[in-house]
C-alpha cells in the first residue's frame, strides 16, 4: 500500500533477480533505509504471481510484533502468523490448509523447534538482523543451516562486525558454497594479521553481485 523509494525499487528488483536465478543473497542496506518494506514488497510480488507458498521469517524476539504490524500496514492481503511453541498444531493446520502464508518466529524458537520447522517445506526463508548468525558454530546458526528452503535472504546492516569469519557465516547461509570452503576462506581471510590486496579485491568482486 506504500510507494517504494527509487533505491528500494532497485533492491526489490535485485531480490527478485536472485530469486529467479534460484540463488540467495544478503540485503545489507544501512539501518533505517527500509529493508523490511523491501522484503514485504518482495513477498507481495510473489503472491501476485501465485508463487509465494509458505515462507518463514526469523527475527530477534523484540522485532516479532514489528514485522506483524508492518505486514498489516503495507501488505494486509498477506496472512502472517506468529509462531509460539504452544500453538504448533494450529500453525501446522494453517500450513496444511493454506497455499500461501508467512510464519514469523524468533531465533530462540527456531533452535528449540528445529524439528518442526525442518518438517515443513519453505519456499522463502528470511533472516532479519542476520548478524545474529555471525558465529557459524553457534547452536542457533547450526539450526538455521539445517532447514531447507528454495530461497534464503538475509537482512542486515552489518554483515560482519569484527572479522571476515562472520561474513562467511552469513553469506554461506544465504548461498552455500559461494565463498568456497570454510577451511580455505579462513586461511586467506581469517588466520592472517593482514589480508593482501589481491585477495581483498577478489573477495569484493565475489560478493558484489
N, C-alpha and C positions, 0 to 999 in steps of 0.2 A: 504493500500500500504506500510505500515511500518512493522517493526518487533517488537513485544512486548518483553519487558524485562521479566525475569523469574517471578518477583513479580507481574507484570502487567497481565501475563497469569493466575497466581493464582487468581488475582482479577476478571478477566473475568470469569473464571470457577466458582467462588463463586457467582457472579451476576447471571449467567445462572442457577446455582443450586437453588437460591432463586426463580427465575422466574418459573422454572419447578414445584416448590412446591407451586406456587401461593402465595408467601409471598412478603414482601417488605424489603428494607434494607437501610443502610447508609454506603456508601463507604467513609471512613474517613482517607484516606492516607494524609500525610503531603503535603503542598503546593509544587508544582514542581515535584511531582512524577508521573504525567500523568493520573489524574482522567478523564480528557476529552477524552484522547486516549482510555482508557479502556471502557468508555461509548460508544464511536463510534464503537469500536470492538464488543461490545455487540449488538448494532443495526445491524452491519454487519452480525453477527451470526444469528440474527432473520430473516433478509431479505433473507439470503441464504436458510433458511428453509421455506420461504414464510409465515412467522409468524409475521412480523413487524407490519403491519397495520398502523394506524395513531398514531403518537407519539407527545407529547408536551413537549418541553424543556423550563423551566422557569429560567431566569438568571437575574442578575443585568444588567441594561441598558448598562453599559460600556463593557460587555462581549458578547453582541449580535453578533457583527461582528467577534469576535474571534472564536465563535462556527461556524459561516458560513465559515470562512477561513480554520479552522481545518477539517471541513467536506469535503470541496473541495480538501484539501491536502491528507487526509487519506482514505476517503470513497466517491470518486467523483460519484460513481454509485447510491448513495442515494440522493434523492431530499429533500433539506432542504429550507424552505421558512421563511422569516422574517415577523412576524405579525405586521401590523400597523392598527390603527383604520380606516384610510381612505380606506383601501383595504379589508374590511371584506368580501364583496361579491366575490372578487377574490379568497380569501383564502377558502371561503365556496365552490366555484366552483371547486377549486383544490381538496379539500377533497372529494367532491361528485363524482369526475370523476377519482380519483386515489386510487387504493387499498392500496398502501404504500406511506408514506411521513411523514416528520418531520416538525413541526411548532415550531419556536423559538419566544418567547415573553419575555417581561420584567415583573418583579413583579408588577410594577405600572399598566401596561396594563392588566395583569391578573385580578387585582382587579377591574379596570374600566370596563372591558368587560367580567366579570364573567359569565353573562348570555349566551354570545356567546360561550364561552369555555364549559360551562355546557351543552349546546345544543348538542354538538358533542360527539361521543364515542371515547375514547382514549384507546389504548392498553397499552402503557407505558407513564407515566408522570415522568419527571426527573426534580429535583430541584437542580440547581447548586448554590454553596455558600449558602447552605440551612440554615446557621445561620441567614439569613435574616428573617427566620420564627421562631426565637427562642422565641418570645413573643406570647404565644398561644392565647392571647386575641386581638392581633393587627388585624386591618381590613384585611391586605393582607394575614395573616395566616388563618383567618376565610374563606377568599375567596378560598385559596388553598385547604382547607379541604373540601370545598363544592363539588369540581369537582371529578367525579368518573373516575377511570382508573383500568384496570386489574392488573397493576403492578406499584408501585411507588418506585422510587430510589432517595435518597438524596446524593449529593456530598458535602462534607465539610471537611476541615482540622481541624475545631473547632466545633464539635457537641454541645459543650456548652462552654461558655466563663466565666460566672460569678457564676452560681448556677445550681443545678440539674433540676430546673423547665424548663430550656432551653432544656436540654437533652430530657425531656419528650415531649416537643412540637415537636421536630424534629423527634424522633423515633415513636411517636404515629401517626404522619402524614404518615410515610412510612409504618407502620404496626399497624393500630389502635387496641388498647386493649392490646398490647404486654407488657406494663408496668402496666396493671391494670387501676383502676380508678384514675383520677387526684386528687380526694379528699384524697384517701389513700396514693398515692405517695407523696403528699405534707406533709402529716402527718409524713411519715417516713423519707423523704429526704430534705424537704424544710423548714418546720416550726420547725427546730431544730438547736441549735447552733453547735452541734456535732452529726454526724451520727455514730451509733455504728458499730463495726467491722463486726458483723454478718449480719447486713442489707447491709453493703457495699459489702461484699463477695457475698451475694445473688444477688445484682444488677449487679455485674461484671459477674457472671455466666449467668444471664438472657440476657444480651446484647451481650455477646461474639459471639454467632452464627451469 
